[in-house]
């Protein structure tokens, strides 16, 4: 009995030592104001969370070395990487990125003519959840061209986000970050045109949210732009999902329970052609949706893509 008890205690200690809790706060390096919903990712384990509305975090990590590196990021700020052993309740100070230190420009929005873009009426709907499988915060984005009818200045007036309703998420609210992004030389999402993004809250039983962006005077670049939505991995967004997961032709795990994060965005299925310009972001950066596995019959050989309705004005 004594030997068994000793073995049990040793196992308990080992298990405890393999679990690390990182606790702290993320703030602006200059003002020391908290940065709400900043992302924290342990890239080596493909795990991550978001800070709360006060910029605080508590990240429980299992089976990881104290030399493991955590990446702290926030829209409009330079990312910072720190070893786990450096944290211990440390306040993480992030600096604004160079794109947000440019001169302020005054734009004259006329709002006389508008253009609505909604090409998804006859498309088959699909739900866009956590592209990380619920392991770390992820983002999906869709490209929009600047319409020819606007020869001079063109501004983003409104974005409509629709939700794919599941029974697990129907009666609950959820927060996410809306981002408006420029285009880089490779045609991928680049820096943000909307400072710090915009935190949007989906109300319970809400099927869509219309967001007025005219007050922000977001001028559309000639090269076009991206609309992106970013999941926030915060406690109030979490829900449990039960699914069957097929490993191979003979092995299927039944009723596997996984933690996911709301909301589920409504998307569409589209052909993979030269006009397909939808992306998702993982720990390696932005990837085109055609890098996803669409072999499941539910996709019918097509690819999932965001379907945001937008309105532009002069």
N, C-alpha and C positions, 0 to 999 in steps of 0.2 A: 504493500500500500504506500509506503514511504517513497519507494522508487517511482511508482506511478505518479504520485503527487509532484515529485521533483521534475519529472518529464513534462507534466502539464504546465507547471510554472515556467519552464524554459520556453516552451512553445508559445505561451501567452506573451512573454516578454519579447520574443522575436517578432511576433505578429504586430505588437504595439510599436516596435522600433521601425518597422517597415512603413508605418503610416505617418505622414508629416502634414501638419496644418500650417499653411502660410496665411498670416493675418496682417493687414495693414490698410493703407489708404493711398489713393492716387490723387494728386493735386496739380494745379498750374504752378510751374516753377517760379513765376514772377509774383502773381497775386496770392498764391497759396489757397486759392479757392478750390473746393473739391471738384473732380471731374466725374460726373455721374455716368454710369454705364460704359466705363472704359473696359477694354477687352484684355484678358490675361490668359496666355496660352503656353502650355508646356509642350513645345513642338515635338520633342523626342517621344512623348507618349500620346500625342494627338489628343490632348485633353485641355479643356479651358472653361472659364467662367467670365461673367461680367461683374463689374463693381455695382453697388447699389446706388441710390439717388444721392448719397452723401460721399460717393467715391470710395466707400469701404468694401473690403473683400475678406472672405474666409474660404480658403481653397484647400480641401483635404485631398492629399495625393498619396497613393499607395505604391510601395515597391519602387522607390526612386532614390537616386543618390543625392546627397546634399549639394553636389556640384552640378546638378541638373539646372538648365537655364530656362527662366520664365521670360516671356516677351510681353511687355506692357504697351498697349497702343490705344490711341484715341483720335477720332477724326479731327484733322487740322493740327495735329501735334506730331513731333518726332517720336518714333518708337524707342523704347529703352529695354535692353536685355540685362538681366541680373541673375546670378547664381542663387539657388534656393537658400543657401547658408547665409547670404548677405541680407536677407529680408528681416525676419524676427521682429515683426511689428513696425518695420521701417516705413516712413512716408516716402512714396515714389513721386518725384517731381519731374513732370514732362514739359518740354519746351515747345512753343508754337513752331510749326514748320515754316519754311521760307515762303511757301505759297500764300501764307496768311500774314505776311509782313509787308506786302506790297501797298502802294499808295491807294487811298480811297478815291473812287471815281463816282461822279454824279451822273445818273442816267435819267432821261426824261421819258417816262412811260406814257404813251398816248392812249392806249387801250381803245382804239377805234375799230380795228378789224381783228377777227379771231380765226383760229384754225384748230379744229378738234381732230385728234388722231385716235381712232377706235376701229381697228381692222380685225377684231376678234369675234364678231357676232356669230359666225358660222363655224367657228373652231371648236374642237372637242376639249372640254375642260379637264384639268388635272390639278392635284394639290401639290404645292411647293413647300415642303417642310424644311427640316434641318439637313442641309446637304452634308453635314459632318456626321450624320447618324446620331445626333444628340450629344456628341462628344466635346465640341468646342464651337464658339460663335462663328456663324457663316453668313455670307452675303450673296444675293443674286441680283443681276443687273441686266437691263435691256437697252440697246442703242436706239436713238431716234435722230433722224436727219433734221437739219434746219430746212423748213419748207421753202420752195422757190418763191412763193407769193410775198415773202418778206425780203425785199431787196436790201433794206437797211437793218435797223435794230429789231430784234425779236426777243420777247421775254416769255418766261414760263409763268402762265397764269394759274393753272390748277392741275393737280394730279389726283386721279381717283384710284384707290387701292381696293381691290375686291378680295374677299376671303373664301377659302374652301372650308366648308363647315363639316366638322366631325362631332360626334356626340360628346367626345371628351373635351372639346373646346367651345361648343356652342354657347353655353351659359356663363362663360367667364370672360373677363377683360384681359387684355394683353398689351404690352408696350413693345415698340420696335423703333428703329432709327431709319428715317427716310434720308437718302443721300442723292444729291445731284452732282454728277461728275463729268469732268472733261475727258477727252479722248487722247491717248498717247500715240506715238508714231506707229505702233503695231496694231492700232485699232482697239486696244483694250481700255478699260476704265483707268483714269489717271487721278489727278488731284481733285479735291472737292470744290464745287462752285458755290455751295451753300455752307457757310462757316459752321463747323461742329455738327453738321447734320441737323435734323429736326426730330425730336422724340414725339411719336404719335401713339395715341392710346386707342385701341379697338375696344368699343363698349360691348357688354354682354349681349348676345343675340344679334349683333350688328353684322350685316353682310358686306358692307362697303363703307369706306371713309373718303370723303372729298376734302382735299387739303388746299386751302387758298395760299398760293405762293407769290401773289402779286406784291405784297408788302416787302418782300425780300429783293425785288428787282433783279432777278437772275437773268442776265443777258446770255442768250444762246450763242455759242461760238459757231463760226462758219463751218467748222468740221463736225458739228453735231454734238450730242451729249448722251450721257447715260442716266437713267433713273434706276436707283438701287434701293433695296430694303435689307436691313441688317437685323438678324435675330439677336435679342438680348438674353443672355443666359442668367436670368435672375430668378429668385425663388418664386415670385408671384406668377411667372410665365410657365413654370414647370408643370407637366402632367405626365401620367403614366400611360403607355400604349402597349397593348398586348397583340402580338403577331406571331405567325408561324414563319420560321426561317429555314430555308432549304440550303443545306450544305452541299449535297450532291444528289444524284438520282435516287439514292437509297436512304439517305439520312436527312430527316427533317426535325427541327426542334419545335415542339408545340407550345403555344401560349407563352412565348418569351416576353417578359415584361421589361420595357426600356423606358428610361426617363427622356422625354422630349420637351421642346419649348415652343409655346404658341407665340404668334398665330400661325396658321397654315395659310399661305397666300394662294390665291386662285391664279392658275396659269393655263396655258393652252399647249396642244401638241402641234408641232410644225415640222415641215420638211427640212432636211439638212442641205441647204443650197447656199449660193453665194450671198443671199440676202439674210441668212441666219446670223444674227449678231447678239446672242445672249450668252452671258457668262456667270460663273459662280466663283467664289473665292474660298480657297482652302489654305492650309498653312504654307503652301508653296507659291501662293499668289493667285492671280486670276487665270482661270481656265475656261475655254469655250465649252458650252454644254454638250458638244458632240464628243467630248472625252468621257462622258458618262456611259455606263452600260445600259443600253436600251433594248436588250434582247428579250425582255419580258413581253409577252403578248399584249399586255395592256397598252403598250406604247405604239403598237401597229407599225413598227419600223420608223417612227418619228421621234422627235426630241421634245422634252419639256422646256417651256420658256415662260418668263413672266408676261403678264398681259395688263400693263398699266394704261389706263385711259388718260390722255393729257390734253390740255388746252393751251394754245400759244396766242400771244397778242403782240401788237406793235408798240 
